[in-house]
Amino acid sequence: MTAAGGADELFGVLRRFVGLEVGRPYTARDPVNQPMIRHWCDAMGDTNPVYTDPDAARESVHGTVVAPPTMLQAWNMRGLAGERDGHGAQAELMTLLDQAGFSSVVATDCEQEYHRYLVPGDVLTETGVVEEISPMKRTALGDGYFVTTLRTYRDQTGDAVATMRFRVLKFRPRNGAAPEAARPRPPVNRDTAFFWEGTAAGELRIQRCTGCARLRHPPSPACGHCGALEWDYVVS
C-alpha cells in the first residue's frame, strides 16, 4: 500500500467520526457568579463596570451585572484535578490517530459565538460533536489532520447561549519523534546580571547581603532574613 493510499484509507475511517458526540454532556460545577467574574476582570485588566458594579449595571442596557462573554470556557472547566471524560468519539478518534503515528497535537484556532450575555445564576451545560476532519495536510510541523469540534453551551432552561468551534492539528512530527521543547532563556535583570556576567568570566558568584552577611541563591532584590536591600557578591 502506498503512503498516499494509506492516508486515503485512514481518512475514510476518520470521516466516520464526523457528527458523533465528543463525550458526555458536562454541567458546570458552579453557576455564573460575581466573585469569579471579579477575579477574571482583575486578571484581564477589564474595568467595564457592567461586569462588577451593580449600580452601573442597572443603568446599562443589561439592567443587571453580566459576565464577560469571553469567560465562556471558564464556567465549564473541570479543573486540574477534575475528572476527565475518556468516553465518546473524541477520545476514540485521538487514540486512533496516536496509534497511526500522529502522536503530536497543537491547537490552531478557536471561534466563539455568543447568543446572549450570561448573568449570575446561570448554569451551563456543554455538549459537543466532531464537526469536521480534513484530509491529510502537509504542514511545517509535519503531516497531519485538522480536527474541528463544535461545542454548544446551554443554560438551565435548555436554551443555547453560545457555541465554540475548536480546531487542532493532530500530526506526525517530521523527524518521526515528538519535537524537543527549546529550553527557555534565563531571565537577566539588575538582580541577576552579576551572576551571568560571572559565568561569562568563568566565576560562580553568590549574592551576599551587606546587612547580615548571609549568602543567598537564587539572587533576589531583598534579604529574606533581615530585609536589607543592599547586597554584593562573593566568588565561590
C-alpha positions as a printed NumPy array, in Angstrom:
array([[  0.   ,   0.   ,   0.   ],
       [  1.421,   3.408,  -0.93 ],
       [  1.716,   6.235,   1.593],
       [ -0.987,   8.139,  -0.227],
       [ -3.188,   5.056,  -0.285],
       [ -2.651,   4.547,   3.444],
       [ -3.595,   8.168,   4.122],
       [ -6.741,   7.815,   1.998],
       [ -7.739,   4.662,   3.862],
       [ -7.169,   6.288,   7.259],
       [ -9.11 ,   9.378,   6.209],
       [-12.015,   7.14 ,   5.245],
       [-12.027,   5.733,   8.781],
       [-11.686,   9.158,  10.377],
       [-14.643,  10.57 ,   8.46 ],
       [-16.93 ,   8.128,  10.247],
       [-16.454,  10.177,  13.426],
       [-17.966,  13.333,  11.92 ],
       [-21.268,  14.129,  13.616],
       [-20.612,  11.911,  16.649],
       [-20.699,  13.289,  20.185],
       [-17.257,  14.16 ,  21.556],
       [-18.259,  12.905,  25.005],
       [-20.936,  13.054,  27.634],
       [-22.72 ,  16.359,  28.403],
       [-20.963,  18.229,  31.188],
       [-22.703,  20.638,  33.569],
       [-20.646,  23.365,  35.213],
       [-19.691,  22.754,  38.831],
       [-20.773,  26.275,  39.809],
       [-23.31 ,  28.752,  38.462],
       [-22.185,  32.024,  36.913],
       [-21.196,  34.118,  39.924],
       [-19.918,  37.574,  40.811],
       [-16.69 ,  36.576,  42.629],
       [-15.423,  34.592,  39.639],
       [-16.361,  37.456,  37.298],
       [-14.422,  39.865,  39.508],
       [-11.355,  37.612,  39.555],
       [-11.479,  37.329,  35.77 ],
       [-11.737,  41.104,  35.322],
       [ -8.849,  41.664,  37.728],
       [ -6.679,  39.165,  35.843],
       [ -7.565,  40.597,  32.427],
       [ -7.496,  44.235,  33.46 ],
       [-11.103,  44.677,  32.271],
       [-12.644,  47.66 ,  34.066],
       [-16.053,  47.662,  32.362],
       [-18.421,  48.442,  35.279],
       [-21.313,  46.341,  33.914],
       [-19.306,  43.282,  34.987],
       [-18.658,  44.254,  38.606],
       [-20.688,  47.331,  39.658],
       [-24.39 ,  46.554,  40.311],
       [-25.354,  50.257,  40.263],
       [-23.672,  50.89 ,  36.92 ],
       [-25.094,  47.651,  35.537],
       [-28.65 ,  48.667,  36.485],
       [-28.234,  51.863,  34.466],
       [-26.944,  49.946,  31.429],
       [-28.885,  48.24 ,  28.654],
       [-28.472,  44.973,  30.569],
       [-30.194,  46.142,  33.756],
       [-28.054,  43.797,  35.822],
       [-24.492,  42.563,  36.207],
       [-23.395,  40.373,  33.3  ],
       [-20.375,  38.129,  32.717],
       [-17.722,  38.961,  30.111],
       [-18.613,  36.846,  27.06 ],
       [-15.013,  35.683,  26.705],
       [-15.344,  33.897,  30.059],
       [-17.424,  31.246,  28.263],
       [-14.971,  28.366,  28.669],
       [-14.168,  29.243,  32.273],
       [-17.556,  28.153,  33.603],
       [-17.261,  24.549,  32.367],
       [-13.576,  23.927,  33.012],
       [-13.113,  20.78 ,  35.07 ],
       [-10.017,  21.986,  36.942],
       [ -6.614,  20.362,  37.235],
       [ -7.995,  17.6  ,  39.461],
       [-11.3  ,  17.298,  37.622],
       [-12.497,  14.006,  36.199],
       [-11.596,  13.586,  32.531],
       [-14.118,  12.146,  30.119],
       [-12.441,   9.191,  28.44 ],
       [-15.608,   8.252,  26.585],
       [-17.034,   9.422,  23.297],
       [-15.859,   9.996,  19.767],
       [-13.107,  12.481,  20.565],
       [-11.182,  10.128,  22.841],
       [-11.562,   7.255,  20.355],
       [-10.541,   9.459,  17.44 ],
       [ -7.408,  10.749,  19.183],
       [ -6.411,   7.235,  20.201],
       [ -6.778,   6.055,  16.609],
       [ -4.564,   8.893,  15.359],
       [ -1.974,   8.172,  18.063],
       [ -1.805,   4.547,  17.001],
       [ -1.326,   5.62 ,  13.381],
       [  1.715,   7.68 ,  14.377],
       [  0.05 ,  11.1  ,  14.543],
       [  1.096,  11.485,  18.152],
       [  1.53 ,  15.254,  18.492],
       [ -1.132,  17.917,  18.76 ],
       [ -1.276,  21.685,  18.527],
       [ -4.29 ,  23.982,  18.777],
       [ -4.702,  26.143,  15.682],
       [ -7.754,  28.358,  16.189],
       [-10.946,  28.902,  18.163],
       [-14.193,  30.653,  17.194],
       [-16.861,  31.57 ,  19.744],
       [-20.359,  32.894,  19.05 ],
       [-22.476,  34.393,  21.833],
       [-26.278,  34.395,  21.687],
       [-26.8  ,  36.351,  24.897],
       [-24.921,  37.673,  27.903],
       [-24.666,  35.354,  30.889],
       [-25.901,  36.584,  34.268],
       [-25.191,  35.362,  37.807],
       [-27.197,  32.227,  38.5  ],
       [-26.96 ,  30.77 ,  35.   ],
       [-25.819,  27.131,  34.978],
       [-24.214,  25.98 ,  31.746],
       [-24.222,  22.503,  30.268],
       [-21.747,  21.779,  27.486],
       [-22.255,  19.275,  24.671],
       [-20.169,  18.742,  21.571],
       [-19.756,  16.909,  18.295],
       [-16.906,  16.223,  15.918],
       [-17.808,  18.701,  13.19 ],
       [-15.077,  18.229,  10.594],
       [-11.899,  16.292,   9.826],
       [ -9.659,  17.426,   6.999],
       [ -7.823,  15.191,   4.544],
       [ -4.173,  14.788,   5.487],
       [ -2.314,  18.092,   5.181],
       [  1.39 ,  18.809,   4.907],
       [  2.477,  21.491,   7.389],
       [  5.758,  22.885,   8.714],
       [  5.291,  20.753,  11.83 ],
       [  4.593,  17.569,   9.924],
       [  1.824,  15.733,   8.085],
       [ -1.453,  15.548,   9.923],
       [ -5.2  ,  16.011,  10.144],
       [ -7.135,  19.083,  11.284],
       [ -9.912,  18.047,  13.689],
       [-12.704,  20.547,  14.414],
       [-15.159,  20.127,  17.28 ],
       [-18.318,  22.176,  17.771],
       [-19.416,  22.689,  21.375],
       [-22.773,  24.125,  22.389],
       [-23.432,  25.749,  25.756],
       [-26.993,  25.699,  27.112],
       [-28.435,  27.367,  30.173],
       [-30.653,  25.867,  32.85 ],
       [-33.712,  26.2  ,  30.578],
       [-32.064,  24.258,  27.754],
       [-31.629,  27.294,  25.503],
       [-28.349,  27.604,  23.601],
       [-26.431,  30.661,  24.827],
       [-23.144,  30.201,  22.935],
       [-21.151,  27.923,  20.633],
       [-17.444,  27.294,  20.21 ],
       [-15.53 ,  25.776,  17.324],
       [-12.12 ,  24.49 ,  18.381],
       [ -9.616,  23.183,  15.85 ],
       [ -6.442,  21.195,  16.461],
       [ -3.805,  19.686,  14.2  ],
       [ -3.   ,  16.071,  15.074],
       [  0.301,  15.466,  13.323],
       [  3.288,  13.208,  12.872],
       [  6.484,  15.198,  13.577],
       [  8.786,  15.434,  10.581],
       [ 11.622,  13.625,  12.34 ],
       [  9.286,  10.851,  13.47 ],
       [  9.635,  11.796,  17.127],
       [  7.983,  14.277,  19.412],
       [  9.595,  17.709,  18.922],
       [ 12.051,  18.61 ,  21.634],
       [ 10.999,  21.69 ,  23.554],
       [ 13.518,  24.506,  23.394],
       [ 14.993,  25.436,  26.75 ],
       [ 13.777,  28.826,  27.948],
       [ 16.433,  31.522,  28.127],
       [ 17.183,  32.558,  31.721],
       [ 15.884,  35.992,  32.713],
       [ 18.579,  38.634,  33.079],
       [ 17.768,  41.725,  35.129],
       [ 19.554,  44.085,  37.507],
       [ 19.308,  41.498,  40.311],
       [ 20.762,  38.596,  38.289],
       [ 23.09 ,  40.279,  35.776],
       [ 26.081,  39.923,  38.122],
       [ 25.604,  36.118,  38.188],
       [ 25.563,  35.744,  34.384],
       [ 28.461,  38.165,  33.994],
       [ 30.32 ,  35.883,  36.396],
       [ 29.584,  32.758,  34.36 ],
       [ 30.873,  34.547,  31.256],
       [ 34.068,  35.289,  33.198],
       [ 34.361,  31.706,  34.469],
       [ 33.264,  32.57 ,  38.024],
       [ 30.473,  31.29 ,  40.245],
       [ 29.228,  34.406,  42.022],
       [ 26.985,  34.103,  45.093],
       [ 24.896,  37.036,  46.252],
       [ 25.636,  38.304,  49.778],
       [ 23.557,  40.586,  51.979],
       [ 25.663,  43.533,  53.188],
       [ 23.339,  43.942,  56.167],
       [ 23.712,  40.498,  57.772],
       [ 26.355,  38.899,  55.507],
       [ 24.132,  35.927,  54.636],
       [ 24.59 ,  34.264,  51.264],
       [ 21.534,  33.656,  49.097],
       [ 20.769,  31.902,  45.834],
       [ 18.978,  32.303,  43.553],
       [ 19.551,  36.087,  43.555],
       [ 16.768,  38.307,  44.875],
       [ 16.35 ,  42.05 ,  45.46 ],
       [ 15.929,  41.777,  49.243],
       [ 17.335,  39.641,  52.034],
       [ 14.83 ,  37.122,  53.313],
       [ 16.495,  37.172,  56.745],
       [ 16.925,  40.854,  57.632],
       [ 15.047,  42.578,  54.812],
       [ 18.008,  44.682,  53.685],
       [ 18.058,  45.798,  50.049],
       [ 21.808,  46.301,  49.745],
       [ 23.995,  43.434,  48.568],
       [ 27.262,  42.451,  46.915],
       [ 28.661,  39.035,  45.994],
       [ 31.465,  36.599,  46.724],
       [ 33.138,  34.239,  44.295],
       [ 32.739,  30.587,  45.198]])
